[in-house]
Amino acid sequence: MRLFYLLQLVCLAGCSASTSRDWAHHGAPMFADLTVREMKAVRAYLHGIQELELTDARSKTLMKNSILLIELHVPRKHEALRALDRGQAKPPRQARVIIQFGNQTNPNITEYIVSPLPTPKTHEVKTFKGDRPVRFDSRPISAVEYDHIEDLLKKIAIQAHKLLFETTGGFSYTNCSDRCLTFSDIAPRGLDSGERRSWIMLQKFVEGYFIHPVGFEVLINHQDLDPEKWTVEKVWYNSMYFDSVEELIEKYESGGVEKIKLPDHDDKDLYSTYIPRGHSNTRTNVHGPKLVEPQGHRYEVDHNFVEYAGWSFAYRVRSSAGLQVFDLRFNGERIAYEISLQEAIAFYSGDTPAAMQTKYIDAGWAMGTLSYELAPGIDCPEIATFVDLYHYYDTDKPVRHKNALCIFEMTTAVPLRRHFNSDFKGGYNFYGGLDNTVLVLRTTSTVYNYDYIWDFLFYQNGVMEVKVSATGYIHATFFTPNGLHYGTKVYNYVLGNLHTHLIHYKVDLDIAGRENSFETIDLRYVNFTNPWSPKHFIVQSKLHRTEHKTERSAAFRFGKKFPRYVHFYNANEKNKWGHQKGYRIQFNSHADSVLPRGWREENGISWARYPLAVTRHKDSEATSSSIYTQCDPWEPVVSFEDYIRNNEDIVNQDLVAWVTVGFLHVPHSEDIPNTATPGNAVGFFLRPFNFFDEDPSLSSRSTIIVRPGQDGKPKIQRWTPEVVGHCVTDKPFFYNGTLARV
């Protein structure tokens, strides 16, 4: 009878796990990015509504009504959970659409929810928390607006042709062949809400033009929808300000301005190029190590649903902000409902007007759409699964981004765990080890000069890592002596400007259910009489736990002492040993604040006040930033501070952790030509903390145990077949832990 009961339990557990997996697979399409068919259907539906008066996004005029963005509108959480946890029908797929209404008396930005897909029939206005309106001036700059900016720059460059030609050694903005100038535009676009004024700096248009400033910067007012009414408000040249291009030219010709001559470069000695130079100490006729899969993938990908070593999740790449995973489970148990990139900023300092104005807020450039093709063997291993992404942003047709996401398993070349058990006589009792393989979900964003490599990593022991690695070109400005207060001289006339990178993530944890609580754990010294030697005292550390009951209590400010452990747990679910099941967030970051609290542009990035803030989940608080913040950080439509202002109870609630990581970058000569990834990676780990009864990687059959045999020869115990082949090694596994005297 007892055996029958045990068999029933095993069957129920197996059936439950199977059902859980089926429901996760069933629900994954809810989070899949829009298909090309869906995007085209949404566009056709909206263009068919006469009162919207929509025209093509790429038509030359700015006074038009056009679609800026079409992307998936994620269903409300409670609706999605019906499908994920009960296998019920999925809610209808919907699209989020941003329309720019520029062809009317009071231009505005309006967002719509269009449904159902793939055959839309209805649309409704989407509002922001507090019904904040979206100012038309806060819209991102479109390709058409850039065309008009370039037209104005051509006129400016014609006026300043002689100065630019002499300064740069024969480079010009117009009528050039291989010695051309280009430009970088700076954001935010002004000093107050409602403005649209951009500093533009000219650069030599060579490989790596980002680090070739020529010392000419101009402030353009492009607020009016008629480009003919745009004006030049200021000009900066060689540390001097002028009210117009004409004033600069007059003083340049009369000797009132110091003339400069930039060094000339040939392609072969261009300091910004990737072309190798210097002596190589590595053999070039022998390839380096490669990652191989002797018997194929050990993970499975079905559209946007991924399974690996007990993990399962759905993923998408949101056009406006980037990589997201949903319904993250380990062994069928949900760990998190959503883990998603929210925002990335780089705030700069400098001496030139462009440098001191640069405060890049990258979702404002549609960071998710800036994912380009990944190179096999460099960006991802050749064995990776490569996935195309499709975006509809500032376009009239969906755009395919080939191989812009990759999924692969890799070895970390560090064991997940190991132990050599010495017998202290020159031999050993046993050796045990488990290789550390992880699944990597990767995409990139090249936000103009910088390249961000976005990684989600899944370990065999229930740990997930979220990581971003920064590379690409530094944002450099023209060198002035005073610039050394704000960076490093990296070449003649080139200053690498100091800046801080901050990255923001949303982590919607569901630890053994939605009713979670949050505590921090630190250490305190205790001093007490030694019980076995009363004449002495014992001083040691003791655990000190603090339960945080409100959102304000769980919002940790930069500049304040941060707790050693931050722990999310379910008070109603315990592991075998009576501990509340939980996960903790472990930071890999040296971030700090970028502006004083409440200082102008800082209002748009109020999330950057906190390395960690914990709030109750609300569908109305879906994101911490928006695509509009870059052009209007002063009065943002999404204000993260509002999420914690009401100071709600967070005990036994559906909790969201908002995580900020980052680093200070003081550029140095080794950043030429590029910032390298080592030392420039930050992120955090989600680590089980009494969630399991023991290390769940014990289920891995890749473990190897070696014991000394009776005959003195090593006895190797393994649970997977040994693969020997030329692509890995032609030698069988061997281990002998005995010391030998020589």
Secondary structure, 3 states (H helix, E strand, C coil): CHHHHHHHHHHHHHHHHHHHHHHHHHHHHHHCCCCHHHHHHHHHHHHCCHHHCECCCCCCCCCCEEEEEEEEECCCHHHHHHHHHHCCCCCCEEEEEEEEECCCCCCEEEEEEEEEECCCCEEEEECCHHHCCECHHHCCCCHHHHHHHHHHHHHHHHHCHHHHHHHHCCCECCCCCCCEEEEEECCCCCCCCCCCEEEEEEEECCCCHHHCEEEEEEEEECCCCCHHHCEEEEEEECCEEECCHHHHHHHHHHCCCCCCCCCCCCHHHCCCCCCCCCCCCCCCCCCCCCCCCCCCCCCEEECCEEEECCEEEEEEEECCCEEEEEEEEECCEEEEEEEEEEEEEEEECCCCHHHHHCEEEHHHHCHHHCCCCCCECCCECCCCEEEEEEEEECCCCCEEEEEEEEEEEEECCCCCEEEEEECCCCCEEEEEEECCEEEEEEEEEEECCEEEEEEEEEECCCCEEEEEEEEECCCEEECCHHHHHCEEEEECCEEEECEEEEEEEEEEECCCCCCEEEEEEEEEEEEEECCCCCCCEEEEEEEEEEECCECCCCCECCCCCCCCEEEEEEEEEECCCCCEEEEEEEEECCCCCCCCCCCHHHHHHHHHHCCEEEEECCHHHCCCCCCCCCCCCCCCCCCCHHHHHCCCECCCECEEEEEEEEEEECCCHHHCCCECCCCCEEEEEEEECCCCCCCHHHHCCCCEEEEECCCCCEEEEECCCCCCECCCECCCCCCCCCCCCC
